[in-house]
Amino acid sequence: MGKEEALRFAKEGATVVLTDIAFDAVKSVEEEVKQSGGKALAIKHDVSSKEGWEKVVNETVDAFGRLDILVNNAGISLAKPFMEQTEQDWARTYNININSVMYGMQYAVPQMEKNDGGSIVNISSISALIGMAGAGAYTASKGAVRSITKAAAVDFGKKNIRVNSVHPGYIVTPMSAKSMEEYKDYFLSQVALPNLGNAEEVSNAVLFLASDEASHITGIELPVDGGVTAK
Ligand SMILES: NC(=O)c1ccc[n+]([C@@H]2O[C@H](COP(=O)([O-])OP(=O)(O)OC[C@H]3O[C@@H](n4cnc5c(N)ncnc54)[C@H](O)[C@@H]3O)[C@@H](O)[C@H]2O)c1
C-alpha cells in the first residue's frame, strides 16, 4: 500500500520521502518515481524507533525544505489465537503499529506548523471498527490508531493541521495475499461489492484526505472496505 500511495502522490506532483525497514523495497520505488520525472528519496527507517523518526524528518527537511503531509502506513499483522498472544507479541505489535504513529506525528507537526498547516493520514484497519477473529493485539493497536487520530485532530486543528484515519478492509497486498487466497470465498462473502480491494483503491482515499480538496475534513475514519462494515 505504501508503494501505491507514494506513486499516486508523485503522480499528483508531490515530492515523496519513502521509508521502510526493508530499504531495497523503497529504493526501487524511489527509482520508479524518478524515472517518471518525479522527486523522491528513500530512507531506511524502523518506524518503532523514536530516534529514527527524528532522523527521517530532519533528512526530509534538509533535502526538500519542508514537510506538508505525513502518511503513517507501515504496520505488521499478527494472526494468532487470542489466548496464545504473548507479552512480546503485544509489545512488538504496539511498537510498530501505534507507537510509530505517535512518534511520527510528534516530529512532523512542528514542521507543519512552520508552513501554517498540514495533513496527516494514519492507516488503521476495519479491525478498529469491528472485532476480527485471532487478531487481538493487532485489533487493539489499530483501535489505538483510530483514537489517537481523533485526539490529534482536536489538538492540532487550530494549527490548520488535519488528521484523519483510513480503514482498509480486505485488500490484496503482500501482507494479506496468503490468507486472501486461502480464504477467498469467505472474504468475498464479507464484502458488499463484487471484488476484494487493491492498494490503488486505498491510495486514492489517502490522496483525497491528504489533499486540499479535504480542507474541512479532520478527525474522520474512512473505511475503504467494499462495504464490509456497512453490514
Ligand atoms: N492488506 C490489508 O488487507 C490491510 C487491511 C487493513 C489494514 N492494513 C494496514 O495497511 C498498512 C499497509 O499494509 P500492507 O497490506 O501494505 O502490508 P505489507 O506487509 O505489504 O507492507 C507493510 C510494510 O511495512 C514495513 N514495515 C514492517 N515493519 C516495519 C518497521 N518496524 N519499520 C518500517 N517499516 C516496517 C514492511 O517492510 C512492509 O514494506 C498496514 O498498517 C496494515 O496494518 C492492511
The ligand as an ORCA input file, in Angstrom:
! r2SCAN-3c Opt
* xyz 0 1
  N      -3.684     -5.625      3.462
  C      -4.788     -5.465      4.119
  O      -5.797     -6.126      3.836
  C      -4.877     -4.449      5.224
  C      -6.114     -4.278      5.857
  C      -6.236     -3.329      6.855
  C      -5.162     -2.538      7.210
  N      -3.950     -2.716      6.606
  C      -2.857     -1.834      7.037
  O      -2.310     -1.168      5.917
  C      -0.923     -0.907      6.137
  C      -0.118     -1.441      4.959
  O      -0.360     -2.845      4.890
  P       0.084     -3.743      3.650
  O      -1.008     -4.702      3.437
  O       0.563     -2.895      2.524
  O       1.293     -4.515      4.335
  P       2.688     -5.030      3.745
  O       3.153     -6.075      4.678
  O       2.557     -5.337      2.298
  O       3.575     -3.726      3.919
  C       3.922     -3.244      5.178
  C       5.269     -2.589      5.077
  O       5.642     -2.165      6.384
  C       7.033     -2.409      6.519
  N       7.413     -2.492      7.931
  C       7.157     -3.501      8.810
  N       7.733     -3.231      9.991
  C       8.358     -2.033      9.869
  C       9.112     -1.225     10.755
  N       9.358     -1.595     12.013
  N       9.609     -0.059     10.282
  C       9.383      0.331      8.999
  N       8.672     -0.395      8.118
  C       8.165     -1.559      8.552
  C       7.276     -3.707      5.791
  O       8.640     -3.876      5.439
  C       6.356     -3.548      4.581
  O       7.033     -2.972      3.473
  C      -0.565     -1.573      7.478
  O      -0.587     -0.602      8.501
  C      -1.697     -2.576      7.665
  O      -1.928     -2.885      9.011
  C      -3.790     -3.658      5.629
*
